[in-house]
Amino acid sequence: MMNEAQDQQQSRVFSELSSLIHGILKYPSSCNSSSSGSMVVEPIQSNRQVSAAGFASLLLGVSLALMLCGSVTFVIGFILMPWVLGIVLVFYLVGVVSALSSFGRAFLYPPPSPKQIPGDF
């Protein structure tokens, strides 16, 4: 249930981001202030195209943002890795102790053989 909500949120964010980038590339906008004091964003109706340098700068900014986010994620993972390894080792140790205790119980208190159980078979 939680994964579906996160997936929907991620797809909505990606959709909004792609529509924003598409809008930037397709129609550069200008802000005009109206007489009521509110800002009105109107697309410029011209044949102006985005230059190659502008498009490269946009992609460079996007890739830089992704690299920074990836670096932060890497640092967080690097810091948390000893904790994860410690928890794995604790669970492994608990499993070994549990197995040894069940072997010891089976060795010290063996189950009765069928000859020792009273009754007809």
Summary of the structure (lengths in Angstrom):
residues: 121
radius of gyration: 32.8
end to end distance: 53.6
largest distance: 103.9
contacts: 204
relative contact order: 0.04
helix: 68%
strand: 8%
